[in-house]
């Protein structure tokens, strides 16, 4: 009886394992099918959008070896009899290095499309597109600009044109003009003409200068004698003392 129970349990466990394996395989197959459908939708169904200047554009994805290539083709609206402009640009990268891209590749290029439709010219955007879902990955996983037709150049900010500086030429020194004055020559002394009846005139003699008045020595002596007499003699003998003192000095 126990042997039969063991055999039944073994069969039951095997049935459960087979059922779980089948469910896992089916879920994996469904994921692969979804990825293949998403991959096909990117490769087979182009993404369409309209730029800011009303250009009708399509995004087509193709393979180039290990790289994924994207071509953006646009055509502008015609103006009367003049056909609209046409242009395209190519991008290349390895977005399959991004895990989010492998889960939903179409959304990767849809995020690129959101940036391109904001431009007047879809091919004059950034040289490297970094969709938000794979922004943290290196440049190798991003779509990088490859080529365009017609060739477009990113306009550089124009610098103000500086006029060449002219060399500063010093102004010529103007001659200082002075009012014309008559040139006067110093008059040369002319000899005096002799008057008739008179001899040649003789130079006048200079008048002698008055000499300085000098005081006589006697006067100086008398004054000195009188001063000494006032110092050493009585007043009543002043005259006598003055006489004798001046006599001794002379």
C-alpha positions as CSV (number, residue, x, y, z in Angstrom):
1,X,0.0,0.0,0.0
2,X,2.8,2.4,0.9
3,X,4.6,1.6,-2.3
4,X,1.6,2.5,-4.3
5,X,1.3,5.8,-2.4
6,X,5.0,6.6,-3.1
7,X,4.5,5.9,-6.8
8,X,1.4,8.1,-6.9
9,X,3.3,11.0,-5.2
10,X,6.1,10.7,-7.7
11,X,3.8,10.8,-10.6
12,X,2.0,13.8,-9.1
13,X,5.3,15.7,-8.5
14,X,6.4,14.9,-12.1
15,X,3.2,16.3,-13.4
16,X,3.5,19.5,-11.4
17,X,7.1,20.0,-12.6
18,X,6.1,19.5,-16.2
19,X,3.2,21.9,-15.9
20,X,5.4,24.6,-14.3
21,X,8.0,24.1,-17.0
22,X,5.4,24.5,-19.7
23,X,4.1,27.6,-18.1
24,X,7.6,29.1,-17.8
25,X,8.3,28.2,-21.5
26,X,5.0,29.7,-22.5
27,X,5.8,32.9,-20.6
28,X,9.2,33.1,-22.1
29,X,7.8,32.5,-25.5
30,X,5.3,35.2,-25.0
31,X,8.0,37.7,-24.0
32,X,10.1,36.7,-26.9
33,X,7.2,37.2,-29.2
34,X,6.5,40.6,-27.7
35,X,10.1,41.6,-28.2
36,X,10.0,40.3,-31.7
37,X,6.8,42.2,-32.4
38,X,8.3,45.3,-30.9
39,X,11.4,44.8,-32.9
40,X,9.4,44.3,-36.1
41,X,7.4,47.4,-35.4
42,X,10.6,49.4,-35.3
43,X,12.2,47.8,-38.3
44,X,9.1,47.5,-40.4
45,X,6.8,50.3,-39.3
46,X,8.5,53.8,-39.6
47,X,7.8,56.4,-37.0
48,X,6.2,59.5,-38.5
49,X,6.1,63.1,-37.2
50,X,5.9,66.7,-38.2
51,X,8.6,69.2,-37.4
52,X,8.0,72.7,-36.1
53,X,8.2,74.2,-39.7
54,X,5.5,71.7,-40.9
55,X,8.0,69.3,-42.5
56,X,6.7,65.8,-42.8
57,X,9.3,63.3,-41.5
58,X,9.8,59.6,-41.2
59,X,12.2,57.6,-39.0
60,X,13.4,54.2,-40.5
61,X,15.6,51.8,-38.4
62,X,18.0,49.4,-40.1
63,X,21.0,47.2,-39.2
64,X,24.6,47.7,-40.1
65,X,26.6,44.9,-38.6
66,X,26.8,45.4,-34.8
67,X,25.4,48.9,-35.1
68,X,21.8,50.1,-35.4
69,X,21.3,52.8,-38.0
70,X,18.5,55.4,-38.1
71,X,17.6,57.5,-41.1
72,X,15.4,60.6,-40.7
73,X,13.8,61.8,-44.0
74,X,11.8,65.0,-44.3
75,X,10.0,66.9,-46.9
76,X,8.7,70.5,-46.5
77,X,5.4,71.8,-47.7
78,X,5.3,73.1,-51.2
79,X,4.8,76.8,-51.7
80,X,2.7,77.4,-54.8
81,X,4.5,75.9,-57.8
82,X,7.8,75.7,-55.8
83,X,8.2,72.2,-54.3
84,X,9.1,71.9,-50.7
85,X,12.6,71.2,-49.5
86,X,13.8,67.7,-49.0
87,X,16.6,66.5,-46.7
88,X,17.6,63.5,-44.6
89,X,20.2,62.6,-42.0
90,X,21.7,59.3,-40.6
91,X,22.4,58.3,-37.0
92,X,24.3,55.3,-35.8
93,X,24.9,53.6,-32.4
94,X,24.5,50.5,-30.3
95,X,21.3,51.0,-28.3
96,X,21.1,47.3,-27.7
97,X,23.6,47.8,-24.9
98,X,20.9,49.5,-23.0
99,X,18.6,47.1,-21.1
100,X,15.5,49.3,-21.4
101,X,16.0,49.5,-25.2
102,X,15.8,45.7,-25.5
103,X,12.5,45.7,-23.6
104,X,10.9,48.4,-25.7
105,X,13.1,49.6,-28.6
106,X,10.3,51.5,-30.3
107,X,9.9,53.8,-27.3
108,X,13.7,54.6,-27.5
109,X,13.2,56.1,-31.0
110,X,9.9,57.7,-30.0
111,X,11.8,59.7,-27.4
112,X,14.2,60.8,-30.1
113,X,11.2,61.8,-32.2
114,X,9.8,64.0,-29.4
115,X,13.0,66.1,-29.5
116,X,13.2,66.3,-33.3
117,X,9.6,67.6,-33.8
118,X,10.6,70.6,-31.7
119,X,13.1,71.7,-34.4
120,X,12.4,73.7,-37.6
121,X,15.0,71.5,-39.4
122,X,14.9,67.9,-38.0
123,X,18.5,67.3,-39.0
124,X,20.0,70.4,-37.3
125,X,19.6,69.1,-33.7
126,X,22.2,67.7,-31.3
127,X,25.0,65.5,-32.7
128,X,24.2,62.9,-30.0
129,X,20.7,61.9,-28.8
130,X,20.4,60.6,-25.3
131,X,16.8,59.3,-24.8
132,X,15.7,59.4,-21.1
133,X,15.4,55.6,-20.9
134,X,19.1,55.1,-21.7
135,X,20.5,58.5,-20.7
136,X,22.9,57.0,-18.1
137,X,24.6,54.7,-20.6
138,X,27.9,55.7,-22.4
139,X,28.0,57.3,-25.8
140,X,28.5,54.0,-27.6
141,X,24.9,53.1,-26.6
142,X,23.5,56.4,-27.9
143,X,22.6,57.4,-31.5
144,X,25.3,59.6,-32.9
145,X,25.1,61.8,-36.0
146,X,26.7,60.2,-39.0
147,X,25.9,62.1,-42.2
148,X,23.2,64.3,-43.8
149,X,22.0,65.6,-47.2
150,X,22.3,68.3,-48.2
151,X,25.2,69.0,-45.8
152,X,24.1,71.1,-42.9
153,X,26.4,73.2,-40.8
154,X,25.6,74.3,-37.4
155,X,25.6,78.1,-37.4
156,X,28.2,79.5,-35.1
157,X,27.4,82.6,-33.1
158,X,28.5,85.5,-35.1
159,X,31.2,87.6,-33.5
160,X,31.1,91.4,-33.8
161,X,33.3,92.5,-36.6
162,X,36.0,94.7,-35.3
163,X,37.2,97.4,-37.6
164,X,41.0,97.5,-37.9
165,X,42.5,100.2,-35.8
166,X,43.9,103.0,-37.8
167,X,47.4,104.0,-36.8
168,X,47.4,107.3,-35.0
169,X,49.3,109.8,-37.0
170,X,50.5,112.8,-35.0
171,X,49.3,116.1,-36.2
172,X,52.0,118.1,-37.9
173,X,53.3,120.9,-35.7
174,X,51.9,124.1,-37.1
175,X,54.4,127.0,-37.3
176,X,53.7,129.6,-34.7
177,X,52.8,132.7,-36.6
178,X,53.8,136.0,-35.0
179,X,52.7,139.3,-36.3
180,X,55.2,140.8,-38.7
181,X,57.2,143.4,-36.9
182,X,59.5,145.7,-38.6
183,X,63.1,144.6,-38.1
184,X,64.9,147.3,-36.4
185,X,68.7,147.5,-36.6
186,X,70.6,149.2,-33.9
187,X,71.6,152.7,-34.9
188,X,75.3,153.0,-35.3
189,X,76.8,156.0,-33.6
190,X,77.6,158.5,-36.3
191,X,80.4,161.0,-35.8
192,X,79.3,164.5,-35.0
193,X,79.7,166.8,-37.8
194,X,81.9,169.8,-37.0
195,X,79.9,173.0,-37.0
196,X,81.3,175.9,-39.1
197,X,83.4,178.3,-37.0
198,X,83.9,175.8,-34.2
199,X,86.6,173.3,-33.6
200,X,86.0,169.7,-33.0
201,X,84.0,169.1,-29.9
202,X,86.0,167.8,-26.9
203,X,84.5,165.3,-24.5
204,X,83.3,166.9,-21.3
205,X,85.3,166.1,-18.2
206,X,83.4,164.5,-15.4
207,X,82.8,166.8,-12.5
208,X,84.6,165.7,-9.4
209,X,82.4,164.1,-6.8
210,X,82.1,165.9,-3.5
211,X,84.5,164.3,-1.0
212,X,83.3,162.9,2.2
213,X,83.6,165.2,5.2
214,X,85.9,163.8,7.7
215,X,86.0,164.9,11.2
216,X,89.3,166.4,12.4
217,X,91.3,164.4,14.8
218,X,91.3,167.3,17.2
219,X,87.6,167.2,17.4
220,X,87.6,163.5,18.2
221,X,90.4,164.0,20.8
222,X,88.5,166.9,22.5
223,X,85.3,164.7,22.7
224,X,87.3,161.9,24.2
225,X,89.1,164.2,26.7
226,X,85.8,165.7,27.8
227,X,84.3,162.3,28.3
228,X,87.3,161.2,30.5
229,X,87.2,164.5,32.4
230,X,83.5,163.9,33.2
231,X,84.4,160.4,34.6
232,X,87.4,161.3,36.7
233,X,87.4,165.0,37.6
234,X,85.2,167.2,39.7
235,X,82.8,169.4,37.8
236,X,84.5,172.5,38.9
237,X,87.8,171.2,37.4
238,X,86.2,170.0,34.3
239,X,87.7,172.5,31.9
240,X,91.2,172.1,33.4
241,X,91.1,168.4,33.3
242,X,89.9,168.4,29.7
243,X,92.8,170.6,28.7
244,X,95.4,168.5,30.3
245,X,94.0,165.3,29.0
246,X,93.8,166.5,25.4
247,X,97.4,167.8,25.8
248,X,98.7,164.5,26.9
249,X,96.8,162.7,24.1
250,X,98.2,165.0,21.4
